């Protein structure tokens, strides 16, 4: 008899032999959430420099510690002082000039910023910190990820209710329940109908119930995606070329374009994960950061434009494994630090406000005398979104051992 593992390996070989990536086999099991609500987690891999993404220009030590890297304070103009200037938010904090596309969301009170966020674990290892943050268990690795555990149980879930926007399932979405990895919806198919029929029959006749369910959901998802692929992207149909410009968002923009099409097709997506790498800037930071932030903000802005009124049911949250040193190094860059910041945006968000407690940048206020201190555990941010948006009240199962304190007020009542 074929074991589940042998069958999956053999199926992958068949798919590879046909020249089609076996994306539909990159699955684990995921629980489901309430319909019409979507939580999107975006991981900025490499330890993004929160101090130059949202600059604390009101703190006098900022420019003292970063004489060449610090963003110029706002000039009174809406766009700050060019790409290396800060766009004033509240007289103390300012968006990096490359994030101009997000200023409209701030003005509409759909963008919130949480300062001095991070993990209580002191590691400065990218691998360990990402692992702890994605599993939701600082200081130790756990089976599965927080977003997998975050979805409330329901019956009859959509096969596309949990989507990893890439070619593999990240730790954030791994676990007990099902999730589909969609790197490219156009490739989510089996080109040979006879082969597809054989594989579908093999799954349906399996005595292994989880395997049978996996097969059914995979082929159901394939049918949905094939139907969606028949509809041209929205940007191609927009008058005067004013549609969402996902292409300007790089890889993140392409991922969010896939997600936008799934949501607008009512595919039942309730949890999604995307990622963007390249944030580890030990040298020549500002030009590299400028380019990444342009792509990041253009991708986010295009997604929000494409979603329109549907943004009332969508929340996006960003995170990075840790921040950068407060003081710049000798290579016009920064090194591995501790505290950073998080963006929370969407229709339900209580935006237009910087949340969290600012610890200050004086020597005695810094973590280990060198890094921004963490005053808000990243799990506090995620817990508020999991409970308030997804409706998962059992937070002890999502973040074992963590007790959320007073809510930050990230969502409108």
TORLOLO-577519 format. One record per residue (C-alpha): residue number from 1; z, x, y. Coordinates in steps of 0.1 Angstrom, whole numbers. Example, Ala and Ser with C-alpha at 12.3 -4.5 7.8 and 13.67 -1.06 7.14 Angstrom:
% TORLOLO-577519
num 1 z 78 x 123 y -45
num 2 z 71 x 137 y -11
***
This chain:
% TORLOLO-577519
num 1 z 0 x 0 y 0
num 2 z -7 x 12 y 35
num 3 z 24 x 20 y 55
num 4 z 25 x 10 y 92
num 5 z 23 x 47 y 103
num 6 z -6 x 55 y 80
num 7 z -25 x 23 y 91
num 8 z -21 x 31 y 127
num 9 z -31 x 67 y 123
num 10 z -62 x 56 y 103
num 11 z -71 x 30 y 129
num 12 z -68 x 56 y 156
num 13 z -92 x 79 y 137
num 14 z -117 x 50 y 133
num 15 z -115 x 43 y 171
num 16 z -119 x 80 y 179
num 17 z -149 x 83 y 156
num 18 z -166 x 55 y 176
num 19 z -159 x 74 y 209
num 20 z -135 x 47 y 222
num 21 z -100 x 58 y 232
num 22 z -74 x 40 y 211
num 23 z -55 x 27 y 241
num 24 z -46 x -5 y 224
num 25 z -27 x 14 y 198
num 26 z -5 x 30 y 224
num 27 z 21 x 3 y 221
num 28 z 58 x -2 y 216
num 29 z 77 x -35 y 217
num 30 z 89 x -50 y 250
num 31 z 109 x -82 y 259
num 32 z 96 x -107 y 284
num 33 z 105 x -118 y 318
num 34 z 103 x -150 y 338
num 35 z 67 x -160 y 346
num 36 z 51 x -154 y 380
num 37 z 74 x -124 y 389
num 38 z 62 x -89 y 387
num 39 z 82 x -56 y 391
num 40 z 61 x -25 y 395
num 41 z 78 x 10 y 391
num 42 z 59 x 39 y 406
num 43 z 71 x 74 y 396
num 44 z 64 x 103 y 420
num 45 z 65 x 132 y 395
num 46 z 74 x 167 y 408
num 47 z 104 x 159 y 431
num 48 z 90 x 144 y 463
num 49 z 104 x 157 y 496
num 50 z 121 x 126 y 509
num 51 z 131 x 144 y 541
num 52 z 95 x 148 y 551
num 53 z 84 x 114 y 538
num 54 z 109 x 96 y 559
num 55 z 122 x 121 y 584
num 56 z 157 x 119 y 598
num 57 z 145 x 131 y 632
num 58 z 177 x 117 y 648
num 59 z 198 x 143 y 629
num 60 z 198 x 174 y 650
num 61 z 202 x 197 y 619
num 62 z 169 x 185 y 606
num 63 z 148 x 206 y 629
num 64 z 173 x 235 y 628
num 65 z 170 x 238 y 590
num 66 z 132 x 232 y 590
num 67 z 119 x 250 y 620
num 68 z 83 x 250 y 608
num 69 z 83 x 221 y 583
num 70 z 101 x 194 y 603
num 71 z 80 x 165 y 614
num 72 z 76 x 162 y 652
num 73 z 98 x 134 y 666
num 74 z 80 x 103 y 677
num 75 z 61 x 105 y 709
num 76 z 63 x 69 y 718
num 77 z 29 x 62 y 703
num 78 z 26 x 39 y 673
num 79 z 13 x 67 y 651
num 80 z 38 x 94 y 661
num 81 z 23 x 129 y 668
num 82 z -6 x 129 y 644
num 83 z -3 x 136 y 606
num 84 z 27 x 160 y 610
num 85 z 45 x 137 y 634
num 86 z 70 x 109 y 626
num 87 z 63 x 72 y 632
num 88 z 95 x 58 y 647
num 89 z 113 x 31 y 626
num 90 z 147 x 27 y 641
num 91 z 154 x 55 y 665
num 92 z 168 x 77 y 637
num 93 z 143 x 77 y 609
num 94 z 105 x 79 y 610
num 95 z 76 x 76 y 585
num 96 z 55 x 106 y 579
num 97 z 23 x 101 y 601
num 98 z 2 x 101 y 569
num 99 z 20 x 68 y 559
num 100 z 5 x 49 y 588
num 101 z -10 x 22 y 564
num 102 z 26 x 13 y 554
num 103 z 38 x 7 y 590
num 104 z 23 x -28 y 590
num 105 z 44 x -37 y 559
num 106 z 75 x -24 y 577
num 107 z 66 x -45 y 608
num 108 z 62 x -76 y 585
num 109 z 96 x -68 y 570
num 110 z 81 x -63 y 535
num 111 z 90 x -26 y 533
num 112 z 126 x -13 y 529
num 113 z 137 x 23 y 526
num 114 z 169 x 34 y 508
num 115 z 181 x 68 y 520
num 116 z 201 x 95 y 501
num 117 z 192 x 81 y 466
num 118 z 192 x 99 y 434
num 119 z 210 x 106 y 401
num 120 z 246 x 116 y 398
num 121 z 235 x 143 y 373
num 122 z 232 x 177 y 389
num 123 z 202 x 190 y 369
num 124 z 173 x 206 y 388
num 125 z 151 x 206 y 357
num 126 z 120 x 184 y 362
num 127 z 119 x 175 y 325
num 128 z 155 x 166 y 321
num 129 z 158 x 147 y 354
num 130 z 127 x 126 y 347
num 131 z 139 x 119 y 312
num 132 z 173 x 107 y 325
num 133 z 158 x 86 y 353
num 134 z 132 x 69 y 331
num 135 z 158 x 62 y 304
num 136 z 183 x 50 y 330
num 137 z 210 x 71 y 316
num 138 z 218 x 101 y 338
num 139 z 231 x 132 y 319
num 140 z 218 x 121 y 285
num 141 z 186 x 110 y 269
num 142 z 185 x 75 y 254
num 143 z 162 x 56 y 232
num 144 z 137 x 37 y 253
num 145 z 135 x 31 y 290
num 146 z 153 x 10 y 316
num 147 z 122 x -12 y 324
num 148 z 118 x -21 y 287
num 149 z 155 x -32 y 285
num 150 z 152 x -50 y 319
num 151 z 130 x -79 y 308
num 152 z 148 x -110 y 297
num 153 z 139 x -125 y 263
num 154 z 115 x -154 y 262
num 155 z 92 x -170 y 236
num 156 z 54 x -169 y 237
num 157 z 50 x -139 y 260
num 158 z 16 x -128 y 273
num 159 z 2 x -98 y 254
num 160 z -2 x -82 y 289
num 161 z 32 x -90 y 303
num 162 z 42 x -53 y 303
num 163 z 16 x -27 y 312
num 164 z 16 x 10 y 315
num 165 z -12 x 20 y 339
num 166 z -23 x 51 y 320
num 167 z -34 x 64 y 286
num 168 z 1 x 65 y 271
num 169 z 34 x 45 y 273
num 170 z 59 x 64 y 295
num 171 z 96 x 66 y 286
num 172 z 103 x 40 y 313
num 173 z 86 x 14 y 292
num 174 z 93 x 26 y 257
num 175 z 117 x 7 y 235
num 176 z 123 x -22 y 213
num 177 z 97 x -46 y 227
num 178 z 59 x -45 y 232
num 179 z 40 x -29 y 260
num 180 z 3 x -20 y 263
num 181 z -11 x 11 y 279
num 182 z -43 x 4 y 299
num 183 z -58 x 36 y 313
num 184 z -92 x 20 y 319
num 185 z -97 x -17 y 313
num 186 z -134 x -11 y 308
num 187 z -126 x 10 y 277
num 188 z -102 x -15 y 262
num 189 z -126 x -27 y 235
num 190 z -142 x -20 y 201
num 191 z -179 x -17 y 206
num 192 z -188 x -25 y 170
num 193 z -181 x -63 y 163
num 194 z -180 x -57 y 126
num 195 z -154 x -30 y 129
num 196 z -134 x -52 y 152
num 197 z -135 x -81 y 127
num 198 z -124 x -58 y 99
num 199 z -94 x -44 y 118
num 200 z -84 x -79 y 131
num 201 z -84 x -92 y 95
num 202 z -64 x -62 y 82
num 203 z -37 x -69 y 109
num 204 z -36 x -106 y 102
num 205 z -32 x -102 y 65
num 206 z -4 x -76 y 67
num 207 z 29 x -84 y 52
num 208 z 46 x -63 y 78
num 209 z 56 x -89 y 105
num 210 z 59 x -65 y 134
num 211 z 26 x -49 y 125
num 212 z 9 x -83 y 122
num 213 z 23 x -93 y 156
num 214 z 12 x -60 y 172
num 215 z -24 x -65 y 159
num 216 z -25 x -101 y 171
num 217 z -12 x -91 y 206
num 218 z -37 x -62 y 208
num 219 z -67 x -83 y 201
num 220 z -55 x -111 y 223
num 221 z -51 x -85 y 251
num 222 z -85 x -72 y 244
num 223 z -101 x -106 y 248
num 224 z -83 x -111 y 281
num 225 z -94 x -77 y 294
num 226 z -130 x -83 y 283
num 227 z -130 x -116 y 302
num 228 z -116 x -99 y 333
num 229 z -142 x -71 y 331
num 230 z -170 x -96 y 335
num 231 z -158 x -103 y 371
num 232 z -168 x -77 y 397
num 233 z -140 x -59 y 416
num 234 z -129 x -78 y 447
num 235 z -140 x -49 y 470
num 236 z -176 x -54 y 459
num 237 z -176 x -90 y 470
num 238 z -158 x -85 y 503
num 239 z -178 x -94 y 535
num 240 z -186 x -65 y 558
num 241 z -170 x -40 y 534
num 242 z -135 x -51 y 545
num 243 z -121 x -54 y 509
num 244 z -92 x -33 y 495
num 245 z -101 x 4 y 496
num 246 z -85 x 15 y 463
num 247 z -108 x 45 y 461
num 248 z -90 x 61 y 490
num 249 z -58 x 59 y 469
num 250 z -69 x 85 y 444
num 251 z -55 x 81 y 408
num 252 z -27 x 58 y 420
num 253 z -52 x 36 y 438
num 254 z -73 x 33 y 407
num 255 z -42 x 24 y 387
num 256 z -32 x -3 y 412
num 257 z -67 x -16 y 413
num 258 z -64 x -22 y 375
num 259 z -31 x -39 y 380
num 260 z -44 x -61 y 409
num 261 z -72 x -74 y 387
num 262 z -48 x -82 y 359
num 263 z -24 x -101 y 382
num 264 z -52 x -120 y 400
num 265 z -66 x -131 y 366
num 266 z -32 x -146 y 357
num 267 z -29 x -123 y 327
num 268 z 9 x -128 y 328
num 269 z 19 x -93 y 339
num 270 z 56 x -91 y 347
num 271 z 64 x -54 y 344
num 272 z 41 x -25 y 352
num 273 z 44 x 13 y 356
num 274 z 23 x 37 y 375
num 275 z 27 x 74 y 383
num 276 z 15 x 100 y 407
num 277 z 19 x 138 y 402
num 278 z 17 x 168 y 423
num 279 z 49 x 166 y 444
num 280 z 64 x 200 y 436
num 281 z 58 x 219 y 468
num 282 z 74 x 254 y 468
num 283 z 49 x 267 y 493
num 284 z 25 x 254 y 519
num 285 z 41 x 220 y 517
num 286 z 30 x 200 y 547
num 287 z -8 x 201 y 541
num 288 z -3 x 192 y 505
num 289 z 22 x 165 y 513
num 290 z -2 x 150 y 539
num 291 z -29 x 146 y 513
num 292 z -7 x 130 y 487
num 293 z 9 x 106 y 512
num 294 z -25 x 95 y 524
num 295 z -35 x 86 y 489
num 296 z -1 x 70 y 482
num 297 z -1 x 48 y 513
num 298 z -38 x 39 y 510
num 299 z -33 x 28 y 474
num 300 z -2 x 7 y 482
num 301 z -19 x -9 y 512
num 302 z -50 x -17 y 492
num 303 z -29 x -33 y 465
num 304 z -10 x -54 y 490
num 305 z -42 x -65 y 507
num 306 z -58 x -75 y 473
num 307 z -27 x -95 y 463
num 308 z -25 x -115 y 495
num 309 z -1 x -144 y 491
num 310 z 7 x -133 y 456
num 311 z 29 x -105 y 471
num 312 z 56 x -132 y 474
num 313 z 61 x -127 y 436
num 314 z 57 x -89 y 435
num 315 z 82 x -61 y 441
num 316 z 72 x -24 y 440
num 317 z 98 x 4 y 438
num 318 z 92 x 41 y 440
num 319 z 113 x 70 y 426
num 320 z 112 x 107 y 421
num 321 z 134 x 128 y 398
num 322 z 152 x 145 y 427
num 323 z 146 x 157 y 462
num 324 z 140 x 191 y 479
num 325 z 163 x 216 y 495
num 326 z 172 x 207 y 531
num 327 z 164 x 242 y 543
num 328 z 128 x 254 y 541
num 329 z 121 x 285 y 521
num 330 z 101 x 316 y 532
num 331 z 68 x 302 y 518
num 332 z 66 x 272 y 541
num 333 z 78 x 250 y 513
num 334 z 111 x 237 y 497
num 335 z 128 x 242 y 464
num 336 z 144 x 218 y 439
num 337 z 172 x 198 y 455
num 338 z 193 x 167 y 449
num 339 z 191 x 136 y 470
num 340 z 159 x 119 y 481
num 341 z 148 x 84 y 491
num 342 z 132 x 53 y 475
num 343 z 107 x 27 y 489
num 344 z 111 x -10 y 480
num 345 z 83 x -33 y 491
num 346 z 69 x -67 y 485
num 347 z 71 x -103 y 497
num 348 z 107 x -109 y 485
num 349 z 120 x -77 y 501
num 350 z 144 x -77 y 530
num 351 z 124 x -51 y 548
num 352 z 121 x -35 y 582
num 353 z 154 x -18 y 575
num 354 z 167 x 16 y 563
num 355 z 193 x 9 y 536
num 356 z 220 x 31 y 522
num 357 z 245 x 55 y 537
num 358 z 232 x 86 y 555
num 359 z 255 x 115 y 545
num 360 z 244 x 139 y 573
num 361 z 230 x 174 y 572
num 362 z 259 x 195 y 584
num 363 z 268 x 223 y 560
num 364 z 300 x 206 y 548
num 365 z 280 x 173 y 542
num 366 z 254 x 189 y 520
num 367 z 256 x 188 y 482
num 368 z 266 x 223 y 470
num 369 z 260 x 234 y 506
num 370 z 222 x 232 y 503
num 371 z 209 x 197 y 494
num 372 z 210 x 161 y 507
num 373 z 239 x 144 y 490
num 374 z 234 x 113 y 469
num 375 z 252 x 83 y 483
num 376 z 233 x 56 y 464
num 377 z 228 x 59 y 427
num 378 z 191 x 51 y 418
num 379 z 205 x 26 y 393
num 380 z 221 x 6 y 421
num 381 z 186 x 0 y 436
num 382 z 169 x -8 y 403
num 383 z 198 x -30 y 392
num 384 z 195 x -52 y 423
num 385 z 157 x -56 y 416
num 386 z 162 x -62 y 379
num 387 z 188 x -89 y 385
num 388 z 174 x -105 y 417
num 389 z 137 x -104 y 409
num 390 z 133 x -103 y 371
num 391 z 164 x -125 y 365
num 392 z 179 x -101 y 339
num 393 z 217 x -106 y 343
num 394 z 228 x -83 y 315
num 395 z 227 x -51 y 334
num 396 z 251 x -34 y 310
num 397 z 222 x -34 y 285
num 398 z 197 x -21 y 310
num 399 z 219 x 7 y 324
num 400 z 246 x 14 y 298
num 401 z 279 x 26 y 313
num 402 z 269 x 18 y 349
num 403 z 288 x -7 y 371
num 404 z 268 x -18 y 402
num 405 z 288 x -20 y 433
num 406 z 282 x -41 y 464
num 407 z 246 x -52 y 466
num 408 z 225 x -33 y 491
num 409 z 207 x -65 y 503
num 410 z 172 x -53 y 493
num 411 z 160 x -89 y 485
num 412 z 159 x -119 y 507
num 413 z 184 x -146 y 496
***
